[in-house]
């Protein structure tokens, strides 16, 4: 016999909202704190600018390839 926990019926919808609510209440969780975006600094900022420049260069090369490839 298959264990329903490990092999659920694919036709049956799983409603975990009550389980999650009881878990959150048991763990003392309340409202979730709002998230804010972390500032990008240092080497990560340089890497992102490098990726942007790489993408622009590749777009230029692809454009040149398409225009010179059509005869």
N, C-alpha and C positions, 0 to 999 in steps of 0.2 A: 504494500500500500504506500502511495506517495504521500509525503508530508506536505501539507498545503503551504507551510511557511517557505519551503524551498522550491516547490514546483506549483506556483499559483496557476489557476485556470486562466488562459489568455483572454477568454471571453468575459471574465468577471472583472468589474472595475474595482480598483483598490482605493478605498477612502481612508486616508491616513490623517485627516484633519483632526478627528477626535483624539487619536493617539498622540499627535504632536501637541495639541492643546493641553492634554493631561501631563505630558512630559515637561512642557514649559512651565506649567503651574507647580509641578513637583520640584523642579530645579530652581524655583524662585525667580524665574525670568518674567519681566514685565514688558513694557514697551521697548522696542529695539532703538538703540541710539542712532541718530542720523549719520550717514557716512558722507565724508567729504573727499574730494579728489586730492591726492598727495601731489605736492609740487615736484616737477621734474627738474633735477639739478645735476650739475657736473658732467660726468662722462656719459650719462644716459642722454642728456640733452644734446651733446655732441654727436652721439651715435644716431639719434633720431634725425638730426640735420644731415648727417652723412647719408642715411637711407633716403631722405627726400631728394638729395642731389643725385644719388645713384638712380633713382626712379626717373628723374627728369632726363638724365643722360641716356638711359635705356629707351625712353620714349623718343628722344631725338634720333637715336640710332635706328630704331624700328621705322620711324617715318622716312629717314633717308633710304633705308633698305627697300621700303615699299615704292618710293618714288623712282628710284633707280632700277628697280626690278621690273617695272612696267615698260615694255618696249612696243 
